[in-house]
Amino acid sequence: MKRSLSATLALLMLATQARAANPWDDRSLSPDKRADLVLKKMTLDEKIRLVDGEFGSVAKLNGQDVEPPAEALMGSAGYIPGVPRLGIPAQYETDAGLGVATQGNTRDKVRERTSLPAGLATAATWNPDLAFRGGAMIGAEARASGFNVMLAGGVNLTREPRNGRNFEYAGEDPLLAGTIAGAEIKGVQSNHIVSTVKHFAENDQETGRAIVSVDLDDAQARMSDLLAFQIAIEQADPGSVMCSYNRLHGTYACENDELLNRILKKEWGYKGYVMSDWGADHSTAKAANAGLDQESAWVFDGQNRFGEALKAAIADKSVPMKRLDDMVHRILRTLFDKGVIDDPVAQAQVDSVKDAAVSQADAEESIVLLKNDKALLPLKPGVKKVAVIGAHADVGVPAGGGSSLVYPAGGNAVPGLAPETWPGPVMFHPSSPLKALKARFGQAEVAFADGADLDAAAKLAAASDVVIVFARNWDGEAHDEPLTLPDNQDQLIAAVAGANANTVVVLETGNPVTMPWLTKAGAVVEAWYSGTSGGEAIARVLFGEVDASGRLPITFPASADQLPHPVIAHIGEDNVPPFDLDYPEGAAAGYKWFDKRALTPLFPFGYGLSYSTYAYDGLSAKQEGGKVTVSFTVKNTGTRAGKDVPQIYVGRQGDGWEAPRRLAGWEKISLQPGESKQVTLTVDPRLLAHFDGKSHKWVIAKGSYDLSLGASSRDLRLSSSVTLEEKRF
Ligand code: BGC
């Protein structure tokens, strides 16, 4: 059937009008315009509802159970009703960065979903593509579970290697952490849902997190903690920023005008909305005027700050109506911008087999080979007797605790370990390393010992050809942990490795640990919290089915004495009054502190062995119009295919930086034996500059800069330099 052009156009217009029931449905308009159109139609009560978050699970307030709204998704982190008459959907919030979590205190059946390895593990891949794929996978599971806001994107810098939440974050370097968290957030948001970046800012330890005041010089913060956020935000444009529990220079993060209004919104031009962490909003007018846009799960704040209280503040003009409009505008424009409104979430089946493969690929590249004497690894089939010892490796792999915990399909492999309630339960994903190893050892006799009896374990080790001993800790929210392995595991490893030099130690920790038995062990790998398919990933790396290609995103100290704070003030104490925490290291977090002080760590930042070897050649650095690029060649000089992570560090000749050098770039490359690749990297100008606190500008000082190429922050092999003119930006 043929139609005239005008009839076709008329039909098209009709169809468009049918869809565009409201003017803001027009997708050709900008998110800001669409938000403004909705805003004009909203009543005061509707505006208030949009900035006033509910908890999505049962909570206790003054000893009483507070029920979540009936519409909230069971056991979820949060719920904000929509405005149905205007077609604005409710916001359904779920934790977190490793997958779709369930609130620990839910009375309902938990959601069983796929868990990525620890965020720190993903950072150890040094592979932003994997971080993106992981984010895309967990975002898809969030979407399929009915959530349109995911509380992912943890990027607090590791200053305190005993911080119980480091496993959720991305390590100690702002460029690496910002890049990895940014890639993950992008992946989450590729599902047309919102991701946060959190916890803004300087929430770098759990001890006293809600009362501590961090005193870090602003310029130093811009070159460290805040730079990690800035990079993640630039790369991914997260829909929301979650402000943190702590105070900065005496003012809570969620009512900190300098942090939220001036730096985030004004200087960085951030257009999304700021939500408070659960219990981090301490005021109404002060917080709203300082830049907080949405109170989360108000019941944790002890009272509702952004409900009736905000309405009263609007009435008495302590919060201008203009400000409320801005809060609402920011939320609406984000929901348009990320596709939440145009592509509403709908519950669907999760493809857990496909998703587990994504998690496994991440875990495999995250495992760091720390020591491999006499090429004990990769393991070889054909041995007769094998001992696998410790850390419940017969049944599963450990997870970290707290709000990020993803409950696995098949249930907890080791139920009943304390604490069973918040920040527990202590969880093991049911992916058995023992089973995966057995499947590869062929005819060998593989025995398991739980490691509780040291003598029995040592005896078994002595009678075996090869021993694989697992050790773990339990890091989690609301507590910091020492650098030492708990539960006599150091003694266990020492006994086993003392009995058999062919001992492989597999660490499953959320943080660095000390290794008093290191000289005795034949091989050591750091496998972190390895997620849903961790057992399989560990076995594949130990057998060399994939290369060991993880590199440390965090320094392993030789002892706590090397740290800026050898002891964490008030650790483990109850009823501590508010206290101040200074950062003597300033911007020199992690390896920068170790370099500045010439301290020798146990293992340095960036370190990790491969099953192959690599040579670096032809390093050249040049600057054109102030833009610095670095080129070099990497060759696989070994006999196996492998992956290397060549790293560029930059240092300023003379004085003036927080530390001798900063990570300025890297590449994760796959190389066949004998293969070479040329790499070219561009250096972010901020990494050549210092931040000037007075002018609020980055300043590249005139002078010479060394660009070094290495296999870790302490294994620099080639160096080149450039001369730069002064530049302020
Ligand atoms: C955590 C956040 C989390 C929130 C919701 C808080 O305790 O700090 O990271 O997203 O709870 O569960």
Boltz pocket constraint, residues with backbone or C-beta under 6 A from the ligand:
constraints:
  - pocket:
      binder: B
      contacts: [[A, 77], [A, 95], [A, 96], [A, 151], [A, 198], [A, 199], [A, 277], [A, 278], [A, 403]]
      max_distance: 6.0
